[in-house]
Amino acid sequence: MSTGEPIRTGQWCTWCTGRTDQPTLIAVIETGSGPGAIQYACPDCMRIHRLRPFDPAMNGCPVYERRRT
C-alpha cells in the first residue's frame, strides 16, 4: 500500500533532535536489562559539540575533542 510519499531515510540526531541523512554513530549504550540505545549526530552537531565517531575501546561513551589552549 503506497501513499506516494517518499520514504524518509536517515537517523535522528541525539543532540539537536533533527533528522539527518548523514548520521555518524557516536555512542552505543548497553543496559543490563531493557533496551539499550544508539546515539547519532548530524554533521553540524559533530562540529559544534566536537564529537568524534564511535570508538568501541571507549565502552560506548561519547568522545569529545579537547580544546586546545
PDB file of N, CA, C and O in Angstrom:
ATOM      1  N   MET A   1       0.838  -1.170   0.000  1.00  0.00           N
ATOM      2  CA  MET A   1       0.000   0.000   0.000  1.00  0.00           C
ATOM      3  C   MET A   1       0.887   1.238   0.000  1.00  0.00           C
ATOM      4  O   MET A   1       1.564   1.525   0.987  1.00  0.00           O
ATOM      5  N   SER A   2       0.879   1.962  -1.099  1.00  0.00           N
ATOM      6  CA  SER A   2       1.725   3.130  -1.243  1.00  0.00           C
ATOM      7  C   SER A   2       0.899   4.403  -1.173  1.00  0.00           C
ATOM      8  O   SER A   2      -0.186   4.483  -1.750  1.00  0.00           O
ATOM      9  N   THR A   3       1.413   5.385  -0.472  1.00  0.00           N
ATOM     10  CA  THR A   3       0.711   6.670  -0.362  1.00  0.00           C
ATOM     11  C   THR A   3       1.303   7.712  -1.289  1.00  0.00           C
ATOM     12  O   THR A   3       0.812   8.840  -1.347  1.00  0.00           O
ATOM     13  N   GLY A   4       2.355   7.351  -2.018  1.00  0.00           N
ATOM     14  CA  GLY A   4       3.009   8.305  -2.897  1.00  0.00           C
ATOM     15  C   GLY A   4       4.008   9.189  -2.170  1.00  0.00           C
ATOM     16  O   GLY A   4       4.713   9.975  -2.803  1.00  0.00           O
ATOM     17  N   GLU A   5       4.078   9.069  -0.854  1.00  0.00           N
ATOM     18  CA  GLU A   5       5.030   9.848  -0.065  1.00  0.00           C
ATOM     19  C   GLU A   5       6.417   9.214  -0.196  1.00  0.00           C
ATOM     20  O   GLU A   5       6.533   7.989  -0.188  1.00  0.00           O
ATOM     21  N   PRO A   6       7.466  10.026  -0.317  1.00  0.00           N
ATOM     22  CA  PRO A   6       8.805   9.434  -0.348  1.00  0.00           C
ATOM     23  C   PRO A   6       9.143   8.829   1.005  1.00  0.00           C
ATOM     24  O   PRO A   6       8.727   9.328   2.051  1.00  0.00           O
ATOM     25  N   ILE A   7       9.897   7.753   0.963  1.00  0.00           N
ATOM     26  CA  ILE A   7      10.325   7.110   2.209  1.00  0.00           C
ATOM     27  C   ILE A   7      11.448   7.939   2.804  1.00  0.00           C
ATOM     28  O   ILE A   7      12.438   8.236   2.135  1.00  0.00           O
ATOM     29  N   ARG A   8      11.286   8.307   4.062  1.00  0.00           N
ATOM     30  CA  ARG A   8      12.320   9.101   4.738  1.00  0.00           C
ATOM     31  C   ARG A   8      13.396   8.164   5.255  1.00  0.00           C
ATOM     32  O   ARG A   8      13.118   7.157   5.906  1.00  0.00           O
ATOM     33  N   THR A   9      14.612   8.521   4.952  1.00  0.00           N
ATOM     34  CA  THR A   9      15.741   7.732   5.419  1.00  0.00           C
ATOM     35  C   THR A   9      16.559   8.568   6.390  1.00  0.00           C
ATOM     36  O   THR A   9      16.272   9.747   6.595  1.00  0.00           O
ATOM     37  N   GLY A  10      17.550   7.978   6.971  1.00  0.00           N
ATOM     38  CA  GLY A  10      18.412   8.711   7.882  1.00  0.00           C
ATOM     39  C   GLY A  10      18.107   8.367   9.329  1.00  0.00           C
ATOM     40  O   GLY A  10      17.387   7.411   9.616  1.00  0.00           O
ATOM     41  N   GLN A  11      18.657   9.147  10.222  1.00  0.00           N
ATOM     42  CA  GLN A  11      18.520   8.932  11.655  1.00  0.00           C
ATOM     43  C   GLN A  11      18.216  10.256  12.332  1.00  0.00           C
ATOM     44  O   GLN A  11      18.359  11.326  11.740  1.00  0.00           O
ATOM     45  N   TRP A  12      17.794  10.163  13.585  1.00  0.00           N
ATOM     46  CA  TRP A  12      17.593  11.352  14.404  1.00  0.00           C
ATOM     47  C   TRP A  12      18.899  11.696  15.084  1.00  0.00           C
ATOM     48  O   TRP A  12      19.582  10.813  15.603  1.00  0.00           O
ATOM     49  N   CYS A  13      19.252  12.969  15.087  1.00  0.00           N
ATOM     50  CA  CYS A  13      20.432  13.438  15.811  1.00  0.00           C
ATOM     51  C   CYS A  13      20.059  13.533  17.288  1.00  0.00           C
ATOM     52  O   CYS A  13      19.065  14.166  17.644  1.00  0.00           O
ATOM     53  N   THR A  14      20.853  12.907  18.137  1.00  0.00           N
ATOM     54  CA  THR A  14      20.593  12.910  19.574  1.00  0.00           C
ATOM     55  C   THR A  14      20.754  14.305  20.159  1.00  0.00           C
ATOM     56  O   THR A  14      20.090  14.631  21.143  1.00  0.00           O
ATOM     57  N   TRP A  15      21.606  15.128  19.589  1.00  0.00           N
ATOM     58  CA  TRP A  15      21.904  16.433  20.168  1.00  0.00           C
ATOM     59  C   TRP A  15      20.887  17.504  19.773  1.00  0.00           C
ATOM     60  O   TRP A  15      20.408  18.230  20.643  1.00  0.00           O
ATOM     61  N   CYS A  16      20.546  17.623  18.498  1.00  0.00           N
ATOM     62  CA  CYS A  16      19.601  18.675  18.070  1.00  0.00           C
ATOM     63  C   CYS A  16      18.202  18.123  17.813  1.00  0.00           C
ATOM     64  O   CYS A  16      17.276  18.891  17.552  1.00  0.00           O
ATOM     65  N   THR A  17      18.042  16.836  17.882  1.00  0.00           N
ATOM     66  CA  THR A  17      16.787  16.105  17.637  1.00  0.00           C
ATOM     67  C   THR A  17      16.228  16.314  16.228  1.00  0.00           C
ATOM     68  O   THR A  17      15.038  16.110  15.992  1.00  0.00           O
ATOM     69  N   GLY A  18      17.084  16.719  15.305  1.00  0.00           N
ATOM     70  CA  GLY A  18      16.661  16.839  13.913  1.00  0.00           C
ATOM     71  C   GLY A  18      17.012  15.573  13.149  1.00  0.00           C
ATOM     72  O   GLY A  18      17.850  14.787  13.590  1.00  0.00           O
ATOM     73  N   ARG A  19      16.375  15.379  12.012  1.00  0.00           N
ATOM     74  CA  ARG A  19      16.657  14.221  11.173  1.00  0.00           C
ATOM     75  C   ARG A  19      17.835  14.545  10.270  1.00  0.00           C
ATOM     76  O   ARG A  19      17.936  15.653   9.745  1.00  0.00           O
ATOM     77  N   THR A  20      18.726  13.574  10.090  1.00  0.00           N
ATOM     78  CA  THR A  20      19.886  13.766   9.223  1.00  0.00           C
ATOM     79  C   THR A  20      20.047  12.590   8.273  1.00  0.00           C
ATOM     80  O   THR A  20      19.822  11.437   8.643  1.00  0.00           O
ATOM     81  N   ASP A  21      20.437  12.899   7.052  1.00  0.00           N
ATOM     82  CA  ASP A  21      20.742  11.865   6.069  1.00  0.00           C
ATOM     83  C   ASP A  21      22.223  11.497   6.112  1.00  0.00           C
ATOM     84  O   ASP A  21      22.669  10.607   5.387  1.00  0.00           O
ATOM     85  N   GLN A  22      22.987  12.190   6.972  1.00  0.00           N
ATOM     86  CA  GLN A  22      24.413  11.915   7.116  1.00  0.00           C
ATOM     87  C   GLN A  22      24.740  11.655   8.592  1.00  0.00           C
ATOM     88  O   GLN A  22      25.530  12.385   9.189  1.00  0.00           O
ATOM     89  N   PRO A  23      24.133  10.615   9.179  1.00  0.00           N
ATOM     90  CA  PRO A  23      24.375  10.364  10.603  1.00  0.00           C
ATOM     91  C   PRO A  23      25.758   9.762  10.849  1.00  0.00           C
ATOM     92  O   PRO A  23      26.289   9.014  10.028  1.00  0.00           O
ATOM     93  N   THR A  24      26.317  10.108  11.994  1.00  0.00           N
ATOM     94  CA  THR A  24      27.556   9.497  12.454  1.00  0.00           C
ATOM     95  C   THR A  24      27.255   8.819  13.778  1.00  0.00           C
ATOM     96  O   THR A  24      26.702   9.438  14.687  1.00  0.00           O
ATOM     97  N   LEU A  25      27.612   7.561  13.886  1.00  0.00           N
ATOM     98  CA  LEU A  25      27.417   6.825  15.126  1.00  0.00           C
ATOM     99  C   LEU A  25      28.361   7.388  16.179  1.00  0.00           C
ATOM    100  O   LEU A  25      29.573   7.444  15.971  1.00  0.00           O
ATOM    101  N   ILE A  26      27.795   7.807  17.320  1.00  0.00           N
ATOM    102  CA  ILE A  26      28.578   8.419  18.384  1.00  0.00           C
ATOM    103  C   ILE A  26      28.719   7.485  19.582  1.00  0.00           C
ATOM    104  O   ILE A  26      29.815   7.341  20.123  1.00  0.00           O
ATOM    105  N   ALA A  27      27.630   6.852  20.002  1.00  0.00           N
ATOM    106  CA  ALA A  27      27.687   6.023  21.203  1.00  0.00           C
ATOM    107  C   ALA A  27      26.694   4.878  21.110  1.00  0.00           C
ATOM    108  O   ALA A  27      25.632   5.003  20.501  1.00  0.00           O
ATOM    109  N   VAL A  28      27.059   3.761  21.724  1.00  0.00           N
ATOM    110  CA  VAL A  28      26.177   2.616  21.875  1.00  0.00           C
ATOM    111  C   VAL A  28      26.041   2.398  23.371  1.00  0.00           C
ATOM    112  O   VAL A  28      27.021   2.096  24.052  1.00  0.00           O
ATOM    113  N   ILE A  29      24.830   2.551  23.883  1.00  0.00           N
ATOM    114  CA  ILE A  29      24.587   2.443  25.312  1.00  0.00           C
ATOM    115  C   ILE A  29      23.951   1.092  25.585  1.00  0.00           C
ATOM    116  O   ILE A  29      22.827   0.825  25.161  1.00  0.00           O
ATOM    117  N   GLU A  30      24.673   0.252  26.290  1.00  0.00           N
ATOM    118  CA  GLU A  30      24.167  -1.073  26.627  1.00  0.00           C
ATOM    119  C   GLU A  30      23.609  -1.048  28.038  1.00  0.00           C
ATOM    120  O   GLU A  30      24.115  -0.332  28.903  1.00  0.00           O
ATOM    121  N   THR A  31      22.571  -1.829  28.266  1.00  0.00           N
ATOM    122  CA  THR A  31      21.977  -1.920  29.595  1.00  0.00           C
ATOM    123  C   THR A  31      21.909  -3.388  29.995  1.00  0.00           C
ATOM    124  O   THR A  31      21.886  -4.277  29.145  1.00  0.00           O
ATOM    125  N   GLY A  32      21.877  -3.623  31.293  1.00  0.00           N
ATOM    126  CA  GLY A  32      21.775  -4.990  31.786  1.00  0.00           C
ATOM    127  C   GLY A  32      20.411  -5.587  31.511  1.00  0.00           C
ATOM    128  O   GLY A  32      20.289  -6.780  31.233  1.00  0.00           O
ATOM    129  N   SER A  33      19.391  -4.760  31.588  1.00  0.00           N
ATOM    130  CA  SER A  33      18.037  -5.208  31.279  1.00  0.00           C
ATOM    131  C   SER A  33      17.315  -4.068  30.570  1.00  0.00           C
ATOM    132  O   SER A  33      17.600  -2.895  30.814  1.00  0.00           O
ATOM    133  N   GLY A  34      16.405  -4.409  29.717  1.00  0.00           N
ATOM    134  CA  GLY A  34      15.693  -3.381  28.962  1.00  0.00           C
ATOM    135  C   GLY A  34      16.474  -2.991  27.718  1.00  0.00           C
ATOM    136  O   GLY A  34      17.588  -3.465  27.491  1.00  0.00           O
ATOM    137  N   PRO A  35      15.872  -2.121  26.917  1.00  0.00           N
ATOM    138  CA  PRO A  35      16.518  -1.749  25.661  1.00  0.00           C
ATOM    139  C   PRO A  35      17.698  -0.814  25.874  1.00  0.00           C
ATOM    140  O   PRO A  35      17.680   0.029  26.771  1.00  0.00           O
ATOM    141  N   GLY A  36      18.690  -0.963  25.070  1.00  0.00           N
ATOM    142  CA  GLY A  36      19.822  -0.052  25.080  1.00  0.00           C
ATOM    143  C   GLY A  36      19.503   1.126  24.172  1.00  0.00           C
ATOM    144  O   GLY A  36      18.338   1.369  23.855  1.00  0.00           O
ATOM    145  N   ALA A  37      20.507   1.843  23.759  1.00  0.00           N
ATOM    146  CA  ALA A  37      20.288   2.996  22.880  1.00  0.00           C
ATOM    147  C   ALA A  37      21.503   3.179  21.979  1.00  0.00           C
ATOM    148  O   ALA A  37      22.616   2.765  22.304  1.00  0.00           O
ATOM    149  N   ILE A  38      21.255   3.805  20.855  1.00  0.00           N
ATOM    150  CA  ILE A  38      22.316   4.177  19.932  1.00  0.00           C
ATOM    151  C   ILE A  38      22.186   5.668  19.713  1.00  0.00           C
ATOM    152  O   ILE A  38      21.091   6.162  19.440  1.00  0.00           O
ATOM    153  N   GLN A  39      23.288   6.396  19.827  1.00  0.00           N
ATOM    154  CA  GLN A  39      23.261   7.840  19.636  1.00  0.00           C
ATOM    155  C   GLN A  39      23.949   8.193  18.329  1.00  0.00           C
ATOM    156  O   GLN A  39      25.062   7.746  18.048  1.00  0.00           O
ATOM    157  N   TYR A  40      23.254   9.012  17.529  1.00  0.00           N
ATOM    158  CA  TYR A  40      23.787   9.501  16.267  1.00  0.00           C
ATOM    159  C   TYR A  40      23.882  11.018  16.339  1.00  0.00           C
ATOM    160  O   TYR A  40      23.172  11.659  17.114  1.00  0.00           O
ATOM    161  N   ALA A  41      24.768  11.589  15.521  1.00  0.00           N
ATOM    162  CA  ALA A  41      24.885  13.043  15.430  1.00  0.00           C
ATOM    163  C   ALA A  41      24.906  13.459  13.969  1.00  0.00           C
ATOM    164  O   ALA A  41      25.418  12.741  13.110  1.00  0.00           O
ATOM    165  N   CYS A  42      24.342  14.628  13.701  1.00  0.00           N
ATOM    166  CA  CYS A  42      24.369  15.197  12.361  1.00  0.00           C
ATOM    167  C   CYS A  42      25.716  15.909  12.175  1.00  0.00           C
ATOM    168  O   CYS A  42      26.417  16.151  13.158  1.00  0.00           O
ATOM    169  N   PRO A  43      26.089  16.244  10.944  1.00  0.00           N
ATOM    170  CA  PRO A  43      27.377  16.907  10.713  1.00  0.00           C
ATOM    171  C   PRO A  43      27.532  18.217  11.493  1.00  0.00           C
ATOM    172  O   PRO A  43      28.617  18.501  12.001  1.00  0.00           O
ATOM    173  N   ASP A  44      26.464  19.020  11.596  1.00  0.00           N
ATOM    174  CA  ASP A  44      26.555  20.287  12.329  1.00  0.00           C
ATOM    175  C   ASP A  44      26.841  20.050  13.809  1.00  0.00           C
ATOM    176  O   ASP A  44      27.688  20.732  14.386  1.00  0.00           O
ATOM    177  N   CYS A  45      26.150  19.098  14.433  1.00  0.00           N
ATOM    178  CA  CYS A  45      26.374  18.816  15.855  1.00  0.00           C
ATOM    179  C   CYS A  45      27.736  18.190  16.083  1.00  0.00           C
ATOM    180  O   CYS A  45      28.342  18.392  17.136  1.00  0.00           O
ATOM    181  N   MET A  46      28.230  17.427  15.104  1.00  0.00           N
ATOM    182  CA  MET A  46      29.586  16.879  15.212  1.00  0.00           C
ATOM    183  C   MET A  46      30.580  18.028  15.375  1.00  0.00           C
ATOM    184  O   MET A  46      31.491  17.966  16.201  1.00  0.00           O
ATOM    185  N   ARG A  47      30.388  19.078  14.572  1.00  0.00           N
ATOM    186  CA  ARG A  47      31.303  20.218  14.602  1.00  0.00           C
ATOM    187  C   ARG A  47      31.081  21.082  15.843  1.00  0.00           C
ATOM    188  O   ARG A  47      32.042  21.424  16.534  1.00  0.00           O
ATOM    189  N   ILE A  48      29.837  21.437  16.133  1.00  0.00           N
ATOM    190  CA  ILE A  48      29.514  22.331  17.247  1.00  0.00           C
ATOM    191  C   ILE A  48      29.936  21.736  18.586  1.00  0.00           C
ATOM    192  O   ILE A  48      30.523  22.428  19.418  1.00  0.00           O
ATOM    193  N   HIS A  49      29.638  20.450  18.796  1.00  0.00           N
ATOM    194  CA  HIS A  49      29.915  19.806  20.079  1.00  0.00           C
ATOM    195  C   HIS A  49      31.243  19.047  20.096  1.00  0.00           C
ATOM    196  O   HIS A  49      31.595  18.396  21.080  1.00  0.00           O
ATOM    197  N   ARG A  50      31.976  19.150  18.968  1.00  0.00           N
ATOM    198  CA  ARG A  50      33.282  18.491  18.840  1.00  0.00           C
ATOM    199  C   ARG A  50      33.199  16.998  19.125  1.00  0.00           C
ATOM    200  O   ARG A  50      34.041  16.445  19.832  1.00  0.00           O
ATOM    201  N   LEU A  51      32.194  16.361  18.581  1.00  0.00           N
ATOM    202  CA  LEU A  51      32.012  14.930  18.783  1.00  0.00           C
ATOM    203  C   LEU A  51      32.945  14.147  17.870  1.00  0.00           C
ATOM    204  O   LEU A  51      33.329  14.620  16.800  1.00  0.00           O
ATOM    205  N   ARG A  52      33.295  12.969  18.298  1.00  0.00           N
ATOM    206  CA  ARG A  52      34.109  12.075  17.488  1.00  0.00           C
ATOM    207  C   ARG A  52      33.314  10.797  17.262  1.00  0.00           C
ATOM    208  O   ARG A  52      32.482  10.440  18.096  1.00  0.00           O
ATOM    209  N   PRO A  53      33.550  10.104  16.159  1.00  0.00           N
ATOM    210  CA  PRO A  53      32.809   8.873  15.870  1.00  0.00           C
ATOM    211  C   PRO A  53      33.003   7.818  16.959  1.00  0.00           C
ATOM    212  O   PRO A  53      33.971   7.851  17.718  1.00  0.00           O
ATOM    213  N   PHE A  54      32.070   6.899  17.011  1.00  0.00           N
ATOM    214  CA  PHE A  54      32.075   5.806  17.985  1.00  0.00           C
ATOM    215  C   PHE A  54      33.401   5.064  17.976  1.00  0.00           C
ATOM    216  O   PHE A  54      33.948   4.757  16.917  1.00  0.00           O
ATOM    217  N   ASP A  55      33.906   4.783  19.159  1.00  0.00           N
ATOM    218  CA  ASP A  55      35.138   4.019  19.323  1.00  0.00           C
ATOM    219  C   ASP A  55      34.843   2.901  20.320  1.00  0.00           C
ATOM    220  O   ASP A  55      34.655   3.178  21.504  1.00  0.00           O
ATOM    221  N   PRO A  56      34.799   1.639  19.870  1.00  0.00           N
ATOM    222  CA  PRO A  56      34.477   0.532  20.777  1.00  0.00           C
ATOM    223  C   PRO A  56      35.389   0.466  22.000  1.00  0.00           C
ATOM    224  O   PRO A  56      34.981  -0.050  23.040  1.00  0.00           O
ATOM    225  N   ALA A  57      36.604   0.975  21.895  1.00  0.00           N
ATOM    226  CA  ALA A  57      37.532   0.947  23.028  1.00  0.00           C
ATOM    227  C   ALA A  57      37.074   1.858  24.168  1.00  0.00           C
ATOM    228  O   ALA A  57      37.537   1.709  25.299  1.00  0.00           O
ATOM    229  N   MET A  58      36.167   2.802  23.880  1.00  0.00           N
ATOM    230  CA  MET A  58      35.682   3.729  24.909  1.00  0.00           C
ATOM    231  C   MET A  58      34.431   3.189  25.599  1.00  0.00           C
ATOM    232  O   MET A  58      33.769   3.926  26.330  1.00  0.00           O
ATOM    233  N   ASN A  59      34.101   1.930  25.383  1.00  0.00           N
ATOM    234  CA  ASN A  59      32.955   1.273  26.021  1.00  0.00           C
ATOM    235  C   ASN A  59      31.633   1.979  25.755  1.00  0.00           C
ATOM    236  O   ASN A  59      30.759   2.010  26.621  1.00  0.00           O
ATOM    237  N   GLY A  60      31.484   2.540  24.572  1.00  0.00           N
ATOM    238  CA  GLY A  60      30.214   3.142  24.187  1.00  0.00           C
ATOM    239  C   GLY A  60      30.007   4.566  24.641  1.00  0.00           C
ATOM    240  O   GLY A  60      28.968   5.150  24.334  1.00  0.00           O
ATOM    241  N   CYS A  61      30.946   5.151  25.356  1.00  0.00           N
ATOM    242  CA  CYS A  61      30.783   6.525  25.843  1.00  0.00           C
ATOM    243  C   CYS A  61      31.069   7.512  24.717  1.00  0.00           C
ATOM    244  O   CYS A  61      31.973   7.278  23.915  1.00  0.00           O
ATOM    245  N   PRO A  62      30.311   8.624  24.640  1.00  0.00           N
ATOM    246  CA  PRO A  62      30.617   9.637  23.637  1.00  0.00           C
ATOM    247  C   PRO A  62      32.010  10.211  23.882  1.00  0.00           C
ATOM    248  O   PRO A  62      32.434  10.372  25.026  1.00  0.00           O
ATOM    249  N   VAL A  63      32.703  10.512  22.813  1.00  0.00           N
ATOM    250  CA  VAL A  63      34.050  11.060  22.919  1.00  0.00           C
ATOM    251  C   VAL A  63      34.029  12.481  22.382  1.00  0.00           C
ATOM    252  O   VAL A  63      33.575  12.720  21.263  1.00  0.00           O
ATOM    253  N   TYR A  64      34.512  13.411  23.166  1.00  0.00           N
ATOM    254  CA  TYR A  64      34.586  14.811  22.781  1.00  0.00           C
ATOM    255  C   TYR A  64      36.045  15.183  22.581  1.00  0.00           C
ATOM    256  O   TYR A  64      36.921  14.704  23.300  1.00  0.00           O
ATOM    257  N   GLU A  65      36.298  16.037  21.604  1.00  0.00           N
ATOM    258  CA  GLU A  65      37.664  16.505  21.410  1.00  0.00           C
ATOM    259  C   GLU A  65      37.991  17.523  22.477  1.00  0.00           C
ATOM    260  O   GLU A  65      37.131  18.300  22.893  1.00  0.00           O
ATOM    261  N   ARG A  66      39.227  17.518  22.915  1.00  0.00           N
ATOM    262  CA  ARG A  66      39.659  18.510  23.892  1.00  0.00           C
ATOM    263  C   ARG A  66      39.956  19.817  23.194  1.00  0.00           C
ATOM    264  O   ARG A  66      40.442  19.833  22.064  1.00  0.00           O
ATOM    265  N   ARG A  67      39.663  20.908  23.869  1.00  0.00           N
ATOM    266  CA  ARG A  67      40.000  22.221  23.323  1.00  0.00           C
ATOM    267  C   ARG A  67      41.488  22.445  23.475  1.00  0.00           C
ATOM    268  O   ARG A  67      42.088  22.111  24.497  1.00  0.00           O
ATOM    269  N   ARG A  68      42.057  23.004  22.463  1.00  0.00           N
ATOM    270  CA  ARG A  68      43.480  23.335  22.536  1.00  0.00           C
ATOM    271  C   ARG A  68      43.624  24.691  23.211  1.00  0.00           C
ATOM    272  O   ARG A  68      42.919  25.642  22.874  1.00  0.00           O
ATOM    273  N   THR A  69      44.528  24.770  24.149  1.00  0.00           N
ATOM    274  CA  THR A  69      44.731  26.045  24.849  1.00  0.00           C
ATOM    275  C   THR A  69      46.080  26.620  24.563  1.00  0.00           C
ATOM    276  O   THR A  69      46.416  27.690  25.070  1.00  0.00           O
TER     277      THR A  69
END
